[in-house]
Amino acid sequence: MKLILKQSVSNLGDVGEVVTVKPGYARNYLIPQGLAYVASDDNLARIEAEQAQAVESARRNFLEARRRASQLEGLTLSFSENAGEDGQLFGSVTVADIADRANAGELDFDLDKKCVQLDEVIKSVGEISVPIKLHTDVTVEITVRVEAAES
């Protein structure tokens, strides 16, 4: 019996795959548990259309991420923060600060703070390279320069 999987089933297949199983396994387990449905011609056509749409959507998302990455390339953000004589900041520069400063610039999109891949907040004066992950396959590095504020 041919079925289309709604969910991944170990040792059988992944979501959207067409699998052939024994009728008892299909009737007694897969279909009642909501893990699969019968692979009729209409269902197969619908799955193919959904997969084609998902591929096109993924391609569009990738191209948009590359377009955004081109805007971020070479970007340098400067922060002037209160610091002690040893260069340690009294506060810190956070992911939200970096995203806010980038959004205040000339970008035609809003940079989400979840894209900023900063391991820990910046607590000292200096220059650091910060990766921005816009897509699973698109990461760009920007420079964050922190200077001591003159009082």
C-alpha positions in Angstrom: 0.0 0.0 0.0 1.4 3.4 -0.9 1.2 6.2 1.6 2.5 9.8 1.9 4.1 10.5 5.3 2.8 13.5 7.3 5.6 13.1 9.8 9.0 11.5 9.8 8.9 7.9 10.9 12.1 6.2 11.9 13.2 3.4 9.6 10.5 4.4 7.1 11.0 7.9 5.7 10.7 11.7 6.1 7.8 14.1 5.8 6.3 14.2 2.3 7.9 10.9 1.1 5.9 8.3 -0.7 6.5 4.9 0.9 5.2 1.4 0.3 4.1 -0.5 3.4 2.0 -3.6 4.2 -1.8 -2.8 4.3 -2.0 -3.9 8.0 0.7 -1.5 9.1 -1.0 1.3 7.2 -4.5 0.6 8.5 -3.7 -0.2 12.0 -0.8 2.2 12.8 0.2 4.8 10.4 -3.1 6.2 9.3 -4.9 6.1 12.7 -1.9 7.8 14.4 -2.0 10.6 11.8 1.5 9.8 10.6 0.4 9.2 6.9 -2.4 9.3 4.4 -3.2 7.3 1.3 -1.2 8.2 -1.8 -4.0 8.9 -4.2 -3.5 10.7 -7.5 -4.9 14.0 -6.0 -2.7 13.7 -2.9 0.4 13.0 -5.0 -0.3 16.0 -7.2 -0.8 18.2 -4.1 2.4 17.0 -2.5 4.4 17.7 -5.7 2.9 21.2 -5.8 3.7 21.8 -2.2 7.3 20.6 -2.7 7.8 22.8 -5.8 6.4 25.8 -3.8 8.7 25.0 -0.9 11.8 24.9 -3.2 10.8 28.2 -4.8 10.3 29.8 -1.4 13.6 28.6 -0.2 15.3 29.9 -3.3 13.6 33.3 -2.8 14.7 33.5 0.9 18.3 32.6 0.0 18.4 35.4 -2.7 16.9 37.9 -0.3 19.4 37.0 2.3 22.3 37.5 -0.2 20.9 40.9 -1.2 20.8 41.9 2.5 24.3 40.6 3.0 25.6 42.8 0.2 24.3 45.8 2.1 26.0 44.7 5.3 29.4 44.0 3.8 32.0 46.4 4.9 29.7 48.0 7.5 31.4 49.4 10.6 29.4 50.5 13.6 30.9 52.8 16.1 30.0 53.1 19.8 31.2 55.7 22.2 30.8 54.3 25.8 31.9 55.3 29.2 35.1 53.3 30.1 37.7 53.2 32.8 41.3 53.9 32.3 42.1 50.2 31.7 39.6 50.2 28.7 36.9 48.2 30.5 33.4 49.6 29.8 31.2 50.6 32.7 28.3 49.1 30.7 28.4 46.9 27.7 27.5 46.8 24.0 24.8 44.1 23.4 23.2 42.3 20.5 20.3 44.7 20.7 22.6 47.8 20.6 24.2 46.5 17.5 20.9 45.7 15.8 19.5 49.1 16.7 22.6 51.0 15.5 22.5 49.0 12.2 18.8 49.7 11.7 19.4 53.5 12.3 21.7 53.5 9.3 20.9 53.2 5.6 19.6 49.6 5.4 16.4 49.0 3.6 15.4 46.3 6.0 15.3 45.8 9.7 18.1 43.7 11.1 16.7 41.3 13.7 18.8 41.0 16.8 18.5 37.2 16.5 20.7 37.4 13.4 23.6 39.0 15.3 25.9 36.1 16.4 27.7 37.7 19.3 28.9 35.1 21.8 29.0 37.5 24.8 28.4 41.2 25.2 31.3 43.5 24.4 32.8 44.9 27.7 36.0 46.5 26.5 37.2 49.2 24.2 38.4 48.0 20.8 37.4 46.6 17.5 35.6 43.3 17.0 34.3 41.4 14.0 30.7 40.3 14.5 29.0 37.7 12.3 25.5 38.3 11.1 23.6 35.2 10.1 20.9 36.1 7.7 20.2 32.6 6.4 21.5 29.1 7.1 23.9 29.5 4.1 24.5 33.3 4.3 26.7 34.9 7.0 28.4 38.3 6.7 30.8 39.9 9.1 30.5 43.5 10.3 33.0 45.5 12.3 32.0 47.0 15.7 34.3 49.6 17.0 34.0 50.6 20.7 35.7 53.8 21.9 35.9 55.4 25.3 33.6 58.4 25.6 35.4 61.6 26.4 34.0 63.3 29.5 
